[in-house]
Amino acid sequence: MAQTTIDKLKSQIGSQVTLRGWVYKLRSIGKIWFLVLRDGTGLLQCVVVKAEVPEDVFAMESRLTQESSVIVTGTVREEKRAVGGVELGVSGIEVVHVAEEYPIAPKEHGTAFLMDHRHLWLRSRLQHAILKVRHQVIKASRDFFDSNGFTLVDSPIFTANAVEGTTNLFKVDYFDQNAYLTQSGQLYQEAGALAFGKSYCFGPTFRAEKSKTRRHLTEFWMIEPEMAYCDLDEDMSWAERYVEYIVQWCLEHCKTELATLERDTSKLEKVKRPFPRITYAEAAEILARKGSDFKPGSDFGGTDETLISEEFDRPVMIHRWPADIKAFYMKRDPANNDLALGVDMLAPEGHGEIVGGGQREDDYDILLKRIRDNDLPVKPFEWYLDLRKYGSVPHSGFGLGIERTVGWICGTKHIRETIPFPRTIYRIEP
């Protein structure tokens, strides 16, 4: 019999096959019992009929438990009422391992319990669907940049310098000197862009923020492209092209997963270019009109972002921010030195900022002054300043947070479900 997987059975109706997987569910109605098998590619109803299998196979129902590992053989049959439109008429079952009583029972469990058992919770139908979408978001991201002339330039995890401020760095011992877990791969991508024209990196980033919100993790993953000879307007065009691409990709390639999650895909179908572009001042006006107590000049909080995004049916890009609340490397607006040429993209439906970026300061003297004005040590940034001494050009880029983007596409309520093993201020295991 042919070894196969559940996701390929639709084209194998009438064939005798062998499947390797785990018991997801069991139920019995007299002389017939049903084994719902999972194999990582899907779920399959396997029908065991007393008259059609050896006695020892039929008797296995009494010893099998949830998550027992089994090898099942049988004939693929069409069954429109079953998940996937097929079922398996069982002819044999080989038990590989009988699992102990599974701790995640088919009942309501608290979040803390589920997170303590995250290594097992991943097997559940909904969590499985979310991480399948995550896989496709990452695949679409790589495909987009690879097919648009970008070169992958990996940024390091250990750094000697801050990117997004010194208050949320994870400090680590690095032989006889201090080092930090990276907050962003951006600075190194600027070197990549000046070497290759367009570069990107994909990897984990770390922020020591003592935040308990549903939008924050201490470890998260980012895609960060950087482009030479690129201003803010072109940067925003790249960002909207990219986000449109991954959403439309997921609509095409994640139909089963989005249906499992009961996601209203009509909202995702509206994610088409052009995205609305508003200034920070215009965003502040929206908040004032809605009666928010937001203070102009400060950064937007989660509630502010939700109020702004409610005005639009697709992501909105907010640009030209107060320079005082943006990073030292952000270029100032030539028309108003008090504004930074930065952009944040807010996802609809209250999922917050998914993209942050902007045009970088390309003048050596200005950048050096900014580093000093921010009380940052110059030495760790000497290599970064070199980029402004040898062939400096206007350049821009952005970072997209994978977890927030997956949360938005899936419609999840908390970011911790969008990463296999979330790290928060209270959790570093499993």
C-alpha positions as CSV (number, residue, x, y, z in Angstrom):
1,M,0.0,0.0,0.0
2,A,1.2,3.5,-0.8
3,Q,2.5,5.7,2.0
4,T,0.7,9.1,1.8
5,T,-0.6,12.0,3.9
6,I,-4.1,13.2,4.6
7,D,-3.8,16.4,2.5
8,K,-3.3,14.2,-0.7
9,L,-6.2,11.8,-0.3
10,K,-8.7,13.8,-2.4
11,S,-6.9,12.6,-5.5
12,Q,-6.6,9.0,-4.2
13,I,-10.2,7.9,-3.9
14,G,-10.4,4.1,-4.4
15,S,-6.8,3.6,-3.5
16,Q,-5.4,1.5,-0.7
17,V,-3.1,3.7,1.4
18,T,-1.1,3.8,4.6
19,L,-1.2,6.8,7.0
20,R,1.0,7.6,9.9
21,G,-0.3,9.8,12.6
22,W,-1.9,10.2,16.0
23,V,-5.4,9.6,17.5
24,Y,-7.3,12.9,17.6
25,K,-10.7,11.6,18.7
26,L,-12.5,8.3,19.1
27,R,-16.2,7.5,19.1
28,S,-18.2,4.2,18.9
29,I,-21.7,3.1,17.7
30,G,-21.9,-0.6,18.4
31,K,-20.2,-2.7,15.6
32,I,-18.6,0.4,14.1
33,W,-16.1,2.8,15.7
34,F,-14.5,5.9,14.3
35,L,-10.9,7.1,14.7
36,V,-10.2,10.7,13.7
37,L,-6.6,10.7,12.7
38,R,-4.3,13.7,12.5
39,D,-0.9,13.6,10.7
40,G,0.1,17.2,10.7
41,T,-1.4,17.8,7.3
42,G,-5.0,17.5,8.3
43,L,-7.7,15.4,10.0
44,L,-9.3,12.3,8.6
45,Q,-12.2,10.1,9.7
46,C,-11.2,6.4,9.7
47,V,-14.1,3.9,9.9
48,V,-13.5,0.6,11.6
49,V,-16.2,-2.0,10.9
50,K,-16.3,-5.2,13.0
51,A,-17.0,-7.4,10.0
52,E,-14.2,-5.9,7.9
53,V,-11.2,-6.1,10.2
54,P,-9.5,-8.8,12.3
55,E,-10.8,-9.2,15.8
56,D,-7.7,-7.7,17.4
57,V,-7.9,-4.6,15.3
58,F,-11.6,-4.0,16.2
59,A,-10.7,-4.5,19.9
60,M,-8.1,-1.7,19.7
61,E,-10.7,0.9,20.5
62,S,-10.6,0.0,24.2
63,R,-6.8,0.6,24.5
64,L,-6.3,3.6,22.2
65,T,-6.2,7.0,23.8
66,Q,-6.0,10.6,22.5
67,E,-2.6,11.2,21.0
68,S,-1.7,7.6,20.7
69,S,0.5,7.1,17.7
70,V,-0.7,4.7,15.0
71,I,-0.2,3.5,11.5
72,V,-3.5,3.0,9.7
73,T,-4.1,1.2,6.4
74,G,-7.3,1.2,4.4
75,T,-9.2,2.3,1.3
76,V,-9.9,6.0,0.6
77,R,-13.6,6.7,0.0
78,E,-15.5,9.8,-1.0
79,E,-17.7,11.1,1.9
80,K,-19.0,14.6,1.3
81,R,-20.1,15.0,5.0
82,A,-16.6,14.4,6.3
83,V,-13.8,17.0,6.7
84,G,-12.0,17.1,3.4
85,G,-14.7,15.2,1.6
86,V,-13.1,11.8,2.1
87,E,-12.8,9.1,4.8
88,L,-10.8,5.9,5.2
89,G,-12.3,2.4,5.3
90,V,-9.9,0.8,7.7
91,S,-8.3,-2.6,7.1
92,G,-5.5,-2.5,9.6
93,I,-4.1,-0.5,12.5
94,E,-0.6,-0.8,14.0
95,V,-0.1,0.8,17.4
96,V,3.2,2.5,17.8
97,H,2.6,4.0,21.2
98,V,-0.3,4.3,23.6
99,A,-0.3,7.8,25.1
100,E,-0.9,8.5,28.7
101,E,-4.0,10.4,29.7
102,Y,-3.8,13.6,27.7
103,P,-3.8,16.7,29.9
104,I,-5.7,19.0,27.5
105,A,-9.2,17.6,27.7
106,P,-12.1,18.7,25.5
107,K,-13.3,21.3,27.9
108,E,-12.5,24.9,28.8
109,H,-9.0,25.5,30.1
110,G,-7.5,28.7,31.5
111,T,-4.9,30.6,29.5
112,A,-2.1,29.9,32.0
113,F,-2.8,26.2,31.8
114,L,-2.7,26.2,28.0
115,M,0.5,28.2,27.9
116,D,2.1,25.8,30.4
117,H,1.2,23.1,27.9
118,R,2.0,25.1,24.8
119,H,4.1,22.2,23.5
120,L,0.9,20.1,23.4
121,W,-1.6,22.9,22.7
122,L,0.1,23.3,19.3
123,R,-1.6,20.1,18.2
124,S,-5.1,21.6,18.6
125,R,-7.1,22.4,15.6
126,L,-7.2,26.2,16.0
127,Q,-3.5,26.6,17.1
128,H,-2.5,24.4,14.2
129,A,-4.4,26.6,11.8
130,I,-2.8,29.8,13.1
131,L,0.7,28.4,12.8
132,K,0.0,27.2,9.3
133,V,-1.0,30.8,8.4
134,R,2.2,32.0,10.0
135,H,4.1,29.6,7.7
136,Q,2.4,31.1,4.6
137,V,3.0,34.7,5.8
138,I,6.7,33.9,6.0
139,K,6.8,32.1,2.7
140,A,4.9,34.9,1.0
141,S,7.4,37.4,2.5
142,R,10.4,35.6,1.2
143,D,8.8,35.1,-2.2
144,F,7.9,38.8,-2.4
145,F,11.4,40.1,-1.7
146,D,13.2,37.4,-3.6
147,S,11.2,38.1,-6.7
148,N,11.6,41.9,-6.4
149,G,15.4,42.1,-6.5
150,F,16.2,42.0,-2.8
151,T,19.2,40.1,-1.4
152,L,18.9,38.3,1.9
153,V,21.6,39.8,4.2
154,D,21.3,38.3,7.7
155,S,21.6,40.7,10.6
156,P,23.4,39.6,13.8
157,I,21.5,38.7,17.0
158,F,24.3,40.0,19.3
159,T,24.9,43.8,18.9
160,A,27.0,46.4,20.7
161,N,24.5,49.2,20.0
162,A,20.9,50.2,20.6
163,V,18.4,50.7,17.8
164,E,15.1,51.6,19.4
165,G,16.3,53.2,22.6
166,T,18.4,52.0,25.5
167,T,15.7,51.4,28.1
168,N,14.4,48.1,26.6
169,L,17.6,46.3,25.8
170,F,18.4,42.8,27.0
171,K,22.0,42.9,28.2
172,V,24.1,39.8,28.0
173,D,27.7,39.0,29.0
174,Y,29.9,38.7,25.9
175,F,33.3,37.5,27.0
176,D,35.0,40.6,28.4
177,Q,32.5,43.2,27.1
178,N,28.8,43.9,27.1
179,A,26.5,43.0,24.3
180,Y,22.7,43.2,23.7
181,L,20.1,41.1,22.0
182,T,19.1,42.9,18.9
183,Q,16.1,45.2,18.9
184,S,16.1,45.3,15.1
185,G,18.2,44.2,12.2
186,Q,17.7,47.6,10.5
187,L,21.1,49.2,11.0
188,Y,22.9,46.3,9.4
189,Q,20.4,46.3,6.5
190,E,21.4,49.8,5.8
191,A,24.9,48.4,5.1
192,G,23.2,45.7,3.0
193,A,21.3,48.2,1.0
194,L,24.4,50.2,0.2
195,A,26.1,47.0,-0.9
196,F,23.4,45.4,-2.9
197,G,20.9,48.2,-3.6
198,K,18.0,46.3,-1.9
199,S,18.4,43.9,1.0
200,Y,16.3,42.3,3.7
201,C,16.6,40.2,6.8
202,F,14.3,37.9,8.7
203,G,14.9,37.0,12.3
204,P,14.0,37.3,15.9
205,T,14.2,40.7,17.7
206,F,14.0,41.4,21.4
207,R,12.5,44.2,23.5
208,A,12.7,44.3,27.3
209,E,9.4,46.0,27.6
210,K,7.4,45.3,30.7
211,S,4.2,45.3,28.8
212,K,1.2,43.1,29.5
213,T,-0.9,44.0,26.5
214,R,-2.3,41.6,24.0
215,R,0.0,43.1,21.3
216,H,3.4,42.7,23.0
217,L,6.0,40.0,23.3
218,T,9.6,40.2,24.5
219,E,10.8,38.1,21.5
220,F,9.2,38.5,18.1
221,W,10.1,38.1,14.5
222,M,10.5,40.8,11.9
223,I,11.0,41.1,8.1
224,E,13.1,44.2,7.5
225,P,13.8,45.4,3.9
226,E,16.0,48.4,3.2
227,M,16.4,50.2,-0.1
228,A,19.1,52.6,-1.5
229,Y,18.1,55.6,-3.5
230,C,14.7,55.4,-1.8
231,D,12.7,58.2,-0.2
232,L,9.7,58.1,2.2
233,D,7.1,58.0,-0.5
234,E,8.7,55.1,-2.3
235,D,9.2,53.4,1.0
236,M,5.5,53.5,1.7
237,S,4.8,52.2,-1.8
238,W,7.0,49.1,-1.1
239,A,5.2,48.6,2.3
240,E,1.7,48.6,0.8
241,R,2.7,46.4,-2.1
242,Y,4.2,43.9,0.3
243,V,1.3,43.8,2.7
244,E,-1.2,43.5,-0.1
245,Y,0.8,40.6,-1.5
246,I,1.0,38.6,1.8
247,V,-2.7,39.1,2.5
248,Q,-3.8,38.1,-1.0
249,W,-1.4,35.1,-0.8
250,C,-3.0,33.9,2.4
251,L,-6.5,34.3,1.0
252,E,-5.5,32.0,-1.8
253,H,-3.4,29.5,0.1
254,C,-5.0,29.4,3.6
255,K,-8.6,28.9,2.8
256,T,-8.9,25.8,5.0
257,E,-7.1,27.4,7.9
258,L,-9.1,30.7,7.7
259,A,-12.3,28.7,7.6
260,T,-11.3,26.7,10.6
261,L,-10.6,30.0,12.4
262,E,-14.0,31.3,11.2
263,R,-12.3,34.4,9.9
264,D,-14.4,36.9,8.0
265,T,-12.3,36.9,4.9
266,S,-14.5,39.6,3.2
267,K,-12.5,42.1,5.3
268,L,-9.2,40.8,4.1
269,E,-10.4,40.9,0.5
270,K,-10.5,44.7,0.8
271,V,-6.7,44.9,1.4
272,K,-5.9,46.3,-2.0
273,R,-3.7,49.2,-3.0
274,P,-3.7,52.1,-2.6
275,F,-3.8,52.3,1.2
276,P,-4.8,55.6,2.7
277,R,-1.9,57.8,3.8
278,I,-2.4,60.4,6.5
279,T,-0.1,62.6,8.4
280,Y,0.4,62.3,12.2
281,A,-1.4,65.7,12.5
282,E,-4.4,64.3,10.5
283,A,-4.4,61.2,12.8
284,A,-4.4,63.4,15.8
285,E,-7.4,65.3,14.4
286,I,-9.3,62.0,14.1
287,L,-8.7,61.3,17.7
288,A,-9.8,64.8,18.7
289,R,-13.0,64.4,16.7
290,K,-13.7,61.1,18.4
291,G,-13.3,62.7,21.9
292,S,-10.0,61.0,22.8
293,D,-7.9,62.5,25.5
294,F,-4.8,62.0,23.3
295,K,-2.1,64.7,23.7
296,P,-0.6,65.8,20.4
297,G,3.1,65.3,20.3
298,S,3.0,61.9,22.1
299,D,3.0,58.5,20.6
300,F,-0.2,56.6,19.9
301,G,-1.3,54.0,22.4
302,G,-3.2,50.9,21.6
303,T,-6.6,52.5,22.0
304,D,-5.6,55.5,19.9
305,E,-4.5,53.1,17.1
306,T,-7.8,51.3,17.2
307,L,-9.8,54.6,17.0
308,I,-7.7,55.7,14.0
309,S,-7.9,52.4,12.2
310,E,-11.7,52.3,12.6
311,E,-11.9,55.0,10.0
312,F,-10.6,52.8,7.3
313,D,-11.4,49.4,5.7
314,R,-7.8,48.6,5.0
315,P,-4.4,49.3,6.5
316,V,-3.7,53.0,7.0
317,M,-0.2,54.6,6.8
318,I,0.6,57.5,9.2
319,H,3.6,59.5,8.2
320,R,5.6,62.6,9.3
321,W,5.8,62.2,13.0
322,P,7.1,64.5,15.7
323,A,10.8,64.1,15.5
324,D,11.1,64.0,19.3
325,I,9.3,60.6,19.6
326,K,11.1,58.9,16.7
327,A,14.5,57.2,16.7
328,F,17.8,59.2,16.3
329,Y,18.4,57.8,12.8
330,M,15.2,59.1,11.3
331,K,15.6,61.8,8.7
332,R,13.9,65.1,9.3
333,D,11.3,66.6,6.9
334,P,13.0,69.3,4.8
335,A,9.8,71.3,4.9
336,N,9.6,71.1,8.7
337,N,12.6,70.2,10.9
338,D,10.3,69.3,13.8
339,L,8.9,66.3,11.8
340,A,10.6,63.0,11.1
341,L,10.1,61.2,7.8
342,G,8.7,58.1,9.5
343,V,5.7,55.9,8.8
344,D,3.7,53.5,10.8
345,M,1.1,51.2,9.2
346,L,-1.9,50.3,11.3
347,A,-3.9,47.2,10.6
348,P,-7.7,47.3,10.6
349,E,-9.9,45.8,13.3
350,G,-7.8,47.0,16.2
351,H,-4.7,45.0,15.5
352,G,-2.4,48.0,15.8
353,E,0.9,48.8,14.2
354,I,2.2,46.1,11.9
355,V,4.8,48.1,10.0
356,G,7.2,50.8,11.2
357,G,9.8,52.5,9.1
358,G,10.9,55.6,7.3
359,Q,13.7,57.4,5.6
360,R,17.1,57.3,7.3
361,E,19.4,60.2,8.0
362,D,22.1,60.1,5.3
363,D,24.3,63.0,6.4
364,Y,27.3,62.1,8.6
365,D,27.5,65.3,10.7
366,I,23.7,65.3,11.4
367,L,23.7,61.7,12.4
368,L,26.8,62.1,14.6
369,K,25.1,65.0,16.4
370,R,21.9,62.9,16.9
371,I,23.8,60.0,18.4
372,R,25.4,62.5,20.9
373,D,22.2,64.3,21.6
374,N,20.6,61.0,22.5
375,D,23.5,60.3,25.0
376,L,24.5,57.2,23.0
377,P,28.2,56.1,22.9
378,V,29.7,56.9,19.6
379,K,32.2,54.0,19.4
380,P,29.6,51.2,18.8
381,F,28.2,53.3,16.0
382,E,31.4,54.1,14.2
383,W,30.8,51.4,11.6
384,Y,27.3,52.8,11.1
385,L,28.6,56.3,10.6
386,D,31.0,54.9,8.0
387,L,28.0,54.3,5.8
388,R,27.6,58.1,5.6
389,K,31.3,58.6,4.8
390,Y,31.6,56.2,1.8
391,G,29.0,56.6,-0.8
392,S,26.0,57.9,1.3
393,V,22.7,58.1,-0.6
394,P,19.1,58.7,0.4
395,H,17.8,55.3,1.7
396,S,14.7,54.0,3.5
397,G,13.2,50.8,4.9
398,F,10.7,49.3,7.3
399,G,10.1,46.4,9.5
400,L,7.0,44.2,9.6
401,G,6.2,42.3,12.7
402,I,5.2,38.7,11.8
403,E,3.2,38.0,14.9
404,R,0.9,41.1,14.7
405,T,0.4,40.5,11.0
406,V,-0.5,36.8,11.6
407,G,-2.8,37.9,14.4
408,W,-4.6,40.3,12.1
409,I,-4.9,37.9,9.2
410,C,-6.2,35.1,11.6
411,G,-8.4,37.4,13.7
412,T,-6.8,36.2,16.9
413,K,-7.4,38.1,20.2
414,H,-3.9,37.8,21.6
415,I,-0.5,37.8,20.0
416,R,0.8,34.9,22.1
417,E,-1.2,32.5,19.8
418,T,0.7,33.6,16.7
419,I,4.2,32.3,17.7
420,P,5.0,28.7,18.5
421,F,6.5,29.4,21.9
422,P,5.8,33.0,23.1
423,R,8.1,34.9,25.4
424,T,6.5,37.5,27.8
425,I,7.7,39.2,30.9
426,Y,6.3,36.2,32.9
427,R,7.1,33.3,30.6
428,I,10.3,31.8,29.3
429,E,9.1,28.2,29.1
430,P,8.1,25.8,27.6
